[in-house]
Amino acid sequence: MPTECDPRSQRALRLACGTALCLAISFGLDVPIPFLPPIFTLFLLASSNRPLPLKAGPGLALMIMLTTGSGLLLIAPLRHAQASGVLLVGLCLFLCFRYGLRGGNPLVANFLVVGLTLISAAGTADFGLALTVIEALAKGILLATLVAAFSHWLFPDPVDAPAAPARPVLESSESAWIALRAALVVLPTFLLALIDPASYMPVIMKSVSLGQQVCSTSTRDAGRELLGSTLLGGVLAILFWGALSIFPHLWMFFLWMLLFGLLLARKLYRLVPTRHKTGLWLNTWVTLIILLGQSVQDSASGKDVYTAFFVRMGLFIAVTLYACGAVYLIDSHRYRRQRRAAT
């Protein structure tokens, strides 16, 4: 139970309000790929209990340049030497995940993976589409940073709130294996997106989310954590869409996301007892935002929302099942090697 000086209630409010506000702003301003900014806001607020300092501005600009530049540099190899290009993407994904596991900034690692996959896949098909993705990433990161700062001002942590514990730094061999399985979770979806990047961008974002979740999931819990977050996100998206259909308006979009966000944030910060890890609730939230964002865009463009939703949900489930299988096979191979080395 939360106590008087327990900051978890304040953090849950901050997380839910910030994510809902960024969602409303991104759709209200019609930014490119409008589901990206609220996902970035969710990651920013969930990963840090302190606002970004002013000196982080140059670092943010550098992060945007690295995010976009890494994707642009890989367009030429993917167009003219496909096998080498795919191997380079796989290597870069491995290095990004390993950087995060070895004590690097997890936000930087996450943004690098997003830019690496989205921009290079889009640029392989159409350079104009790559520029649209770059614009979406730059605006998304800047908007997320501003909304996160406002959310911290609106719902600050208590003065005597304890600092968040430092993330454990894994050993080199351990981090290499986990980074390898995370990269192998993302890479096949990236290959699928090379066929039609515009249609498979939500699936890429889902695979990136799964890759991050794989970094903190054991083999024993992989099926429940990965598949559970995907299915629960789909169920919540159906309920959300049904509620929004009663009175479709931007403010209602904000209010419903605020309500669903508060329910998930209470689980994420363990204000409600749960035996599941925070990764399940965070990735459920990410799945919810991706599915809803695409459904809103499908509705605006006149597409069949329900058909597109179930096709997308089927792809999400397929990607998740592959991720579960990849975790199991890679870890089984690793444990066999460890047993042979021990005998």
Secondary structure, DSSP 8 states (H G I E B T S, - for coil): ---TT-THHHHHHHHHHHHHHHHHHHHHTT-SSTTHHHHHHHHHHHH-SS---TTHHHHHHHHHHHHHHHHHHTHHHHHH-HHHHHHHHHHHHHHHHHHHHTTS-HHHHHHHHHHHHHHHHHHHH-HHHHHHHHHHHHHHHHHHHHHHHHHHHHS---TT-----------HHHHHHHHHHHHHHHHHHHHHHTT-HHHHHHHHHHHHHHHHHHTT--TTTHIIIIIHHHHHHHHHHHHHHHHHHHS--HHHHHHHHHHHHHHHHHHHTTSS--SS-HHHHHHHHHHHHHHHHHHHHHHHTT--HHHHHHHHHHHHHHHHHHHHHHHHHHHHHHHHHHHHHH-
